[in-house]
């Protein structure tokens, strides 16, 4: 198989010498004291004679580190994660709206790295770090390392109102997506059984807080579901009258995009029937309603049974643990402030990448927490590790501003690639291609391509399943139905 230019360079580097130098930091006194791995207990995994790289988190950044060390014969890589699969988060909203099944966008780590002999997988939860002893502390053991890469990602951020999470779930995990899917389709089902007009409208009102890419994609897809997918499926309601509100405190949707693309996205959403409310701040959220305020409309309450949070994120809790262990600083979003080689504090053998790392551009702006940024950082850290093992200087990390592209709905998207700004069909086709090719396994690409093709021609969403009725925040459907005055027995005429 032909190698790409980058792979060819890596292959050449791997063959240049068989006696690779260890990371200079690994010659510290405590390393010699650990010469016998067995002395520290069965929980420590080690490959004698190999440079031990531990990667925490199998997101985009973590995967790139592991992949780009695949040709290093004297490197032993251990990937540790609480889950046994990589999740393609950019398509998570399609699981939440029933367009794709969870298995379409997830791939087991052991399948991804089955042919990478220098990679081991550990299913475990990291709870702390001990940089002086070079240990990653698991809930049920420890891992030794010579180089540590922490790519633990991010979680929902509610700006100090964590109590809103139960009412307005965010979208970061498969469980989040399935819960949101349950709420969306349960709302239509319950509205169909309701005899109370006000309650029926409340069930057919959906509020999405946050007009970034996730919020825009969710709003556009929800509008298409109500207007097209479910159009003929109910006997007692018209799904097309569903109201979808997209709220954001900022002055425009897709705040990071140029004004002309933001305006285009807003126009596309409004054509789909989405009510876009920018400059609108959420004051509070309680079951069944959102209290908002804006300079033009003042205080207002929106009655809605389904509320979805897409407004903010904060770094994984492991970022704070890492900062405490290394003495590094964190910003208001909990991200670790890293050095110009992405190392953490005075520890040159510890790196933080992806959503949990704070890296600024030349203009002083934080890099966005996107997949392209994490991928670029993962490749960079792998290169630093290879260079250090050979005694070569590590290059300075020079972040590149990645292209941006967001889909609004069927054949509608906006994007900025370098100096080019695109919208409409061209942007939508590019979005499809990029996301399809970034899926990890070929089987995922094939399944998603088939699903997308079928959905485009039929407006169908094959994974419209209501699951987990007895679990999850938001309460059971039966109790909601009783509150709404819903018939529980017998058909209606």
C-alpha positions, -999 to +999 in steps of 0.1 A: +000+000+000+014+034-010+023+057+019+013+094+022+041+119+024+037+121+062+037+083+066+068+080+044+087+105+066+076+085+097+088+053+081+121+068+072+126+081+107+118+047+122+144+030+101+172+056+106+183+040+138+176+009+158+191+024+190+167+052+198+174+075+226+150+078+255+132+111+264+158+131+283+132+135+311+131+098+316+166+098+330+155+113+362+165+094+394+131+081+401+131+062+368+160+041+379+141+033+411+114+018+390+136-007+371+116-036+384+080-030+374+068-061+394+079-043+426+050-018+423+022-043+420+002-062+394-018-031+385+012-016+367+015-025+330+050-023+316+070-035+286+107-037+297+130-018+274+103+002+256+094+038+260+060+038+277+035+062+264+001+064+282-027+082+264-057+091+285-088+095+264-097+081+230-112+111+213-098+126+181-066+139+197-058+107+216-064+085+186-040+106+165-012+102+191-016+064+191-019+061+153+012+082+146+033+061+170+024+029+152+057+025+134+078+031+166+091-004+174+106+007+207+075+025+219+048+008+240+015+027+238-013+022+263-047+039+256-069+041+287-105+052+286-138+047+305-154+035+273-143+008+250-151+028+219-143+059+200-173+082+195-176+104+164-191+134+182-197+156+152-225+133+141-239+127+176-268+151+169-280+126+142-283+099+168-302+123+190-327+130+161-331+094+150-311+097+117-284+073+127-280+044+152-253+046+179-232+019+162-230+040+131-208+066+147-189+045+173-160+021+168-144-002+194-108+007+202-098-029+199-111-030+164-094+002+154-060-009+168-063-046+162-033-046+139-012-021+158+010-044+178+026-017+200-008-006+213-026-019+244-061-009+255-071-005+292-108-001+301-106+019+332-114+052+349-086+077+356-090+095+389-057+113+395-021+117+385+012+114+403+038+131+381+067+126+406+063+089+405+051+089+369+019+072+376-016+075+363-040+066+391-070+045+381-099+037+403-087+001+405-050+004+399-021+023+384-003+028+352+034+037+348+045+060+320+076+076+305+054+101+285+018+109+294-007+125+270-040+136+285-068+141+260-099+138+283-121+162+263-149+183+277-183+181+293-214+203+295-211+237+310-241+254+326-224+286+337-228+278+374-263+264+371-256+226+371-291+220+384-303+227+348-287+196+335-315+173+345-340+195+328-320+205+297-295+177+288-265+185+267-251+164+239-217+149+246-222+111+250-242+084+234-263+083+266-270+120+261-281+114+225-304+085+234-320+106+262-326+135+239-340+112+212-364+097+238-375+132+248-381+144+213-402+115+201-419+110+234-431+147+231-448+140+198-463+108+211-477+124+243-490+154+224-509+130+202-527+117+233-534+150+250-569+165+252-556+198+265-548+223+238-523+243+259-504+212+270-504+198+235-487+230+223-462+228+252-453+192+241-449+204+205-426+233+216-388+226+216-362+250+229-325+247+221-302+269+241-271+279+222-267+288+185-233+273+179-229+245+153-246+219+175-275+241+183-279+251+146-277+215+134-303+203+160-327+231+153-326+225+115-330+188+119-359+191+143-377+214+119-372+189+091-385+161+114-417+180+122-424+193+087-414+162+067-404+130+085-435+129+108-459+146+085-482+116+079-475+096+110-500+109+136-538+109+136-546+135+162-520+162+158-502+180+130-465+177+137-459+206+113-472+231+139-443+223+162-425+254+174-387+252+175-369+280+194-331+286+190-319+309+217-285+325+221-272+354+242-248+365+215-257+388+186-258+361+159-260+324+152-226+306+146-208+333+165-173+322+153-183+325+116-182+357+094-213+378+095-224+369+059-223+332+067-241+337+100-268+357+082-271+329+056-274+303+083-301+323+101-321+328+069-319+290+062-332+282+097-361+307+094-371+292+061-374+259+079-397+274+104-372+278+133-377+309+156-342+323+161-338+346+191-303+361+194-295+385+221-317+364+244-304+353+278-317+324+298-326+335+333-337+302+346-349+268+335-375+247+353-395+216+342-417+226+313-406+262+309-377+285+301-375+320+315-356+343+292-349+380+289-338+403+260-334+440+254-362+441+229-388+418+244-380+420+281-387+391+304-406+362+289-415+325+297-415+299+270-436+268+278-418+238+264-416+202+275-384+195+256-353+217+263-319+209+250-286+226+261-260+235+234-247+267+249-215+259+267-189+234+276-162+231+302-131+209+304-132+174+318-128+171+355-094+155+348-081+188+337-084+202+372-068+170+386-039+174+362-035+211+370-034+203+408-009+176+403+015+196+381+009+231+394-004+243+361-030+270+357-066+266+344-089+292+328-125+299+336-136+270+314-114+246+334-088+242+305-052+236+314-028+263+303+000+245+283+034+255+271+044+262+235+051+225+230+017+215+246+035+202+277+021+209+311+040+232+336+075+221+344+068+185+333+081+180+298+069+144+298+033+154+303+011+168+275-025+181+274-043+183+241-078+189+227-108+205+244-091+204+278-060+224+268-059+262+265-039+271+234-040+306+220-035+318+184-010+345+174-038+370+179-043+358+215-076+340+208-082+305+223-082+277+197-117+263+193-126+229+208-131+212+174-120+179+160-095+194+135-077+212+163-075+180+184-063+160+154-035+185+146-024+186+183-023+148+185-001+145+154+022+172+168+026+155+202+034+122+185+061+140+165+075+156+196+078+121+213+096+107+182+120+136+181+128+134+217+135+097+216+161+104+188+176+133+207+163+159+182+149+192+192+111+194+195+094+218+171+074+246+185+036+241+182+023+267+157-015+263+157-033+266+124-068+280+122-088+251+108-116+255+083-152+256+097-183+241+082-218+236+097-249+221+082-283+237+087-305+211+071-312+194+038-288+208+011-280+238+033-247+245+050-221+273+055-184+271+057-151+290+057-121+271+042-090+294+042-100+325+023-130+309+007-165+312+021-191+287+008-228+281+014-257+261+001-253+229-019-215+231-023-210+236+014-235+208+022-218+183-001-184+192+013-198+187+049-210+153+039-177+142+024-156+155+052-176+138+079-180+106+060-142+103+055-134+111+091-154+082+104-129+057+118-139+024+103-149+016+067-180-002+079-192+029+096-186+049+064-206+025+044-235+023+068-237+061+072-236+066+034-265+042+029-285+058+057-279+093+044-288+083+008-321+067+020-329+097+042-323+122+015-347+106-010-374+096+015-371+121+044-372+090+066-352+086+099-349+049+106-338+052+142-368+069+156-369+047+187-382+057+221-360+037+245-352+040+282-387+049+293-381+037+329-348+056+332-332+090+328-339+125+338-371+141+328-395+115+343-414+087+329-439+091+300-468+079+321-463+106+348-459+133+322-491+121+305-511+123+337-499+158+343-510+168+308-545+153+311-537+126+286-561+098+278-545+066+290-570+040+278-590+036+246-589+053+212-603+088+204-628+093+177 
